[in-house]
Amino acid sequence: MEKLKERWGIENNWQIVVILIVFAITGSTASYIGKPILSYLNITKESFGTFIYWFIRIILLFTMYQFLLVFFGWLLGQHKFFWNFEKKMLARLGFKRYLDN
């Protein structure tokens, strides 16, 4: 646990629990609301084909996940950790020039 706390830059075990809860809530929520959004936009396997449907769904879920991660992190008092986490992820995806450090 000490290595994880040092790596993540957090001070106590409670923060680790909250961070793991945020990851769980975010993944579940993104998955749960993804299908109704696609349905509302009339994006189905029948109209787009299986491959295109899943490609669009994965892109949608990934995008929603990023926003929800920061939101739930803020909601549970870990905004700083998740905002830094997001900046690292976006930098790895090639968006480093758009981020202010």
Backbone as CSV, one residue per row, in Angstrom:
resi,resn,N_x,N_y,N_z,CA_x,CA_y,CA_z,C_x,C_y,C_z
1,MET,0.810,-1.192,0.000,0.000,0.000,0.000,0.863,1.270,0.000
2,GLU,1.983,1.204,0.669,2.833,2.394,0.759,3.375,2.788,-0.608
3,LYS,3.744,1.806,-1.430,4.243,2.110,-2.777,3.159,2.752,-3.622
4,LEU,1.943,2.252,-3.492,0.814,2.802,-4.241,0.521,4.232,-3.793
5,LYS,0.546,4.469,-2.502,0.303,5.818,-1.984,1.387,6.785,-2.473
6,GLU,2.616,6.319,-2.476,3.720,7.163,-2.943,3.602,7.438,-4.447
7,ARG,3.289,6.412,-5.211,3.170,6.556,-6.662,2.021,7.494,-7.045
8,TRP,0.905,7.358,-6.362,-0.263,8.180,-6.651,-0.215,9.542,-5.962
9,GLY,0.702,9.719,-5.036,0.814,10.994,-4.333,-0.334,11.254,-3.377
10,ILE,-0.764,10.217,-2.688,-1.847,10.379,-1.719,-1.326,10.074,-0.323
11,GLU,-2.093,10.500,0.674,-1.578,10.459,2.033,-2.077,9.306,2.892
12,ASN,-3.294,8.810,2.651,-3.796,7.768,3.549,-4.564,6.690,2.788
13,ASN,-4.835,5.616,3.483,-5.513,4.466,2.870,-6.954,4.787,2.469
14,TRP,-7.585,5.702,3.181,-8.960,6.068,2.857,-9.042,6.635,1.444
15,GLN,-8.051,7.404,1.037,-8.032,7.969,-0.309,-7.956,6.862,-1.359
16,ILE,-7.215,5.809,-1.081,-7.133,4.681,-2.021,-8.510,4.058,-2.200
17,VAL,-9.217,3.866,-1.097,-10.562,3.292,-1.156,-11.484,4.184,-1.985
18,VAL,-11.439,5.485,-1.733,-12.292,6.421,-2.473,-11.937,6.402,-3.957
19,ILE,-10.660,6.384,-4.284,-10.221,6.360,-5.681,-10.714,5.097,-6.381
20,LEU,-10.609,3.963,-5.742,-11.090,2.717,-6.342,-12.609,2.734,-6.514
21,ILE,-13.311,3.328,-5.554,-14.769,3.463,-5.671,-15.117,4.354,-6.865
22,VAL,-14.385,5.442,-7.039,-14.635,6.336,-8.178,-14.442,5.595,-9.490
23,PHE,-13.366,4.813,-9.608,-13.145,4.038,-10.829,-14.312,3.077,-11.078
24,ALA,-14.788,2.424,-10.044,-15.892,1.463,-10.191,-17.187,2.159,-10.595
25,ILE,-17.515,3.240,-9.926,-18.747,3.970,-10.229,-18.699,4.528,-11.646
26,THR,-17.561,5.058,-12.023,-17.430,5.668,-13.348,-17.604,4.643,-14.459
27,GLY,-16.948,3.504,-14.340,-17.081,2.467,-15.361,-18.503,1.957,-15.478
28,SER,-19.124,1.716,-14.357,-20.504,1.230,-14.364,-21.457,2.260,-14.953
29,THR,-21.283,3.513,-14.572,-22.171,4.564,-15.058,-22.006,4.786,-16.555
30,ALA,-20.778,4.836,-17.030,-20.540,5.033,-18.467,-21.169,3.905,-19.273
31,SER,-21.013,2.691,-18.804,-21.596,1.545,-19.497,-23.121,1.584,-19.454
32,TYR,-23.661,1.955,-18.314,-25.107,1.972,-18.118,-25.802,3.007,-19.000
33,ILE,-25.225,4.203,-19.128,-25.897,5.249,-19.890,-25.507,5.267,-21.367
34,GLY,-24.534,4.462,-21.754,-24.110,4.431,-23.155,-25.159,3.895,-24.103
35,LYS,-25.790,2.801,-23.735,-26.780,2.179,-24.625,-27.995,3.073,-24.870
36,PRO,-28.577,3.701,-23.835,-29.708,4.606,-24.102,-29.324,5.799,-24.991
37,ILE,-28.108,6.294,-24.842,-27.673,7.406,-25.687,-27.610,6.964,-27.144
38,LEU,-27.032,5.791,-27.384,-26.975,5.266,-28.748,-28.375,5.015,-29.293
39,SER,-29.242,4.517,-28.463,-30.615,4.268,-28.876,-31.314,5.574,-29.231
40,TYR,-31.107,6.606,-28.425,-31.700,7.910,-28.693,-31.202,8.472,-30.017
41,LEU,-29.925,8.252,-30.316,-29.342,8.727,-31.566,-29.645,7.796,-32.738
42,ASN,-30.405,6.724,-32.451,-30.788,5.730,-33.459,-29.570,5.042,-34.081
43,ILE,-28.594,4.763,-33.245,-27.409,4.027,-33.678,-27.576,2.595,-33.179
44,THR,-27.887,1.705,-34.087,-28.119,0.300,-33.752,-27.242,-0.593,-34.621
45,LYS,-27.136,-1.851,-34.214,-26.386,-2.819,-35.015,-27.028,-3.014,-36.375
46,GLU,-28.351,-2.948,-36.404,-29.073,-3.160,-37.655,-28.853,-2.014,-38.646
47,SER,-28.795,-0.795,-38.139,-28.657,0.349,-39.045,-27.211,0.651,-39.435
48,PHE,-26.239,0.286,-38.590,-24.847,0.614,-38.867,-23.956,-0.610,-39.071
49,GLY,-24.434,-1.773,-38.725,-23.597,-2.968,-38.766,-22.896,-3.153,-37.429
50,THR,-22.549,-4.369,-37.135,-21.965,-4.702,-35.834,-20.654,-3.979,-35.584
51,PHE,-19.753,-3.992,-36.556,-18.430,-3.385,-36.353,-18.534,-1.882,-36.097
52,ILE,-19.259,-1.178,-36.943,-19.395,0.278,-36.792,-20.130,0.615,-35.499
53,TYR,-21.173,-0.158,-35.155,-21.912,0.067,-33.912,-20.977,-0.012,-32.711
54,TRP,-20.179,-1.066,-32.631,-19.287,-1.239,-31.490,-18.168,-0.206,-31.489
55,PHE,-17.709,0.170,-32.666,-16.687,1.211,-32.745,-17.239,2.523,-32.177
56,ILE,-18.432,2.912,-32.593,-19.065,4.139,-32.096,-19.330,4.025,-30.593
57,ARG,-19.807,2.868,-30.155,-20.100,2.680,-28.726,-18.834,2.797,-27.881
58,ILE,-17.751,2.204,-28.327,-16.492,2.279,-27.567,-15.983,3.712,-27.508
59,ILE,-16.051,4.425,-28.624,-15.625,5.833,-28.628,-16.507,6.654,-27.677
60,LEU,-17.815,6.433,-27.731,-18.735,7.143,-26.838,-18.437,6.826,-25.369
61,LEU,-18.270,5.537,-25.055,-18.001,5.147,-23.669,-16.674,5.716,-23.179
62,PHE,-15.660,5.685,-24.025,-14.360,6.219,-23.639,-14.458,7.711,-23.334
63,THR,-15.160,8.444,-24.187,-15.319,9.885,-23.996,-16.116,10.186,-22.728
64,MET,-17.230,9.486,-22.548,-18.043,9.696,-21.344,-17.256,9.347,-20.089
65,TYR,-16.476,8.288,-20.158,-15.691,7.840,-19.015,-14.740,8.946,-18.549
66,GLN,-14.115,9.636,-19.494,-13.163,10.681,-19.128,-13.848,11.810,-18.350
67,PHE,-15.005,12.245,-18.835,-15.728,13.310,-18.145,-16.275,12.834,-16.800
68,LEU,-16.833,11.641,-16.786,-17.408,11.117,-15.543,-16.351,10.871,-14.483
69,LEU,-15.161,10.479,-14.897,-14.084,10.219,-13.948,-13.744,11.484,-13.163
70,VAL,-13.598,12.586,-13.855,-13.302,13.849,-13.175,-14.500,14.288,-12.334
71,PHE,-15.715,14.118,-12.861,-16.916,14.518,-12.120,-17.055,13.730,-10.818
72,PHE,-16.985,12.399,-10.892,-17.136,11.601,-9.676,-15.950,11.809,-8.730
73,GLY,-14.767,12.035,-9.281,-13.615,12.358,-8.442,-13.847,13.636,-7.663
74,TRP,-14.397,14.646,-8.346,-14.727,15.900,-7.685,-15.813,15.685,-6.630
75,LEU,-16.828,14.911,-6.991,-17.945,14.664,-6.097,-17.493,13.984,-4.801
76,LEU,-16.509,13.104,-4.901,-16.037,12.385,-3.714,-14.736,12.960,-3.142
77,GLY,-14.408,14.186,-3.538,-13.293,14.891,-2.915,-11.912,14.536,-3.423
78,GLN,-11.806,13.948,-4.591,-10.505,13.561,-5.136,-10.253,14.208,-6.498
79,HIS,-10.746,15.420,-6.675,-10.629,16.104,-7.969,-9.174,16.256,-8.403
80,LYS,-8.312,16.654,-7.493,-6.900,16.877,-7.839,-6.268,15.614,-8.403
81,PHE,-6.495,14.483,-7.752,-5.930,13.214,-8.229,-6.441,12.880,-9.623
82,PHE,-7.752,12.984,-9.820,-8.327,12.572,-11.098,-8.040,13.578,-12.211
83,TRP,-7.917,14.851,-11.890,-7.560,15.813,-12.918,-6.129,15.555,-13.392
84,ASN,-5.211,15.270,-12.469,-3.843,14.916,-12.859,-3.818,13.607,-13.643
85,PHE,-4.633,12.657,-13.248,-4.752,11.382,-13.959,-5.220,11.626,-15.396
86,GLU,-6.217,12.486,-15.564,-6.743,12.821,-16.896,-5.684,13.490,-17.753
87,LYS,-4.959,14.424,-17.173,-3.925,15.127,-17.938,-2.866,14.155,-18.439
88,LYS,-2.473,13.194,-17.605,-1.500,12.182,-18.046,-2.061,11.353,-19.189
89,MET,-3.314,10.932,-19.053,-3.922,10.094,-20.083,-4.048,10.859,-21.402
90,LEU,-4.499,12.097,-21.337,-4.648,12.898,-22.551,-3.301,13.178,-23.202
91,ALA,-2.281,13.381,-22.394,-0.933,13.583,-22.942,-0.464,12.341,-23.677
92,ARG,-0.744,11.172,-23.132,-0.364,9.912,-23.791,-1.116,9.698,-25.095
93,LEU,-2.313,10.274,-25.197,-3.111,10.146,-26.410,-2.768,11.214,-27.452
94,GLY,-1.809,12.087,-27.136,-1.364,13.083,-28.097,-1.965,14.458,-27.928
95,PHE,-2.639,14.711,-26.828,-3.256,16.013,-26.599,-2.445,16.889,-25.667
96,LYS,-1.162,16.578,-25.509,-0.318,17.308,-24.559,-0.249,18.808,-24.855
97,ARG,-0.234,19.178,-26.117,-0.115,20.591,-26.451,-1.343,21.408,-26.061
98,TYR,-2.466,20.740,-25.806,-3.681,21.443,-25.416,-3.848,21.565,-23.906
99,LEU,-2.959,20.929,-23.162,-3.068,20.936,-21.702,-2.155,21.992,-21.109
100,ASP,-2.645,22.655,-20.094,-1.781,23.578,-19.359,-1.263,22.840,-18.130
101,ASN,0.004,22.826,-17.945,0.601,22.085,-16.817,0.620,22.951,-15.664
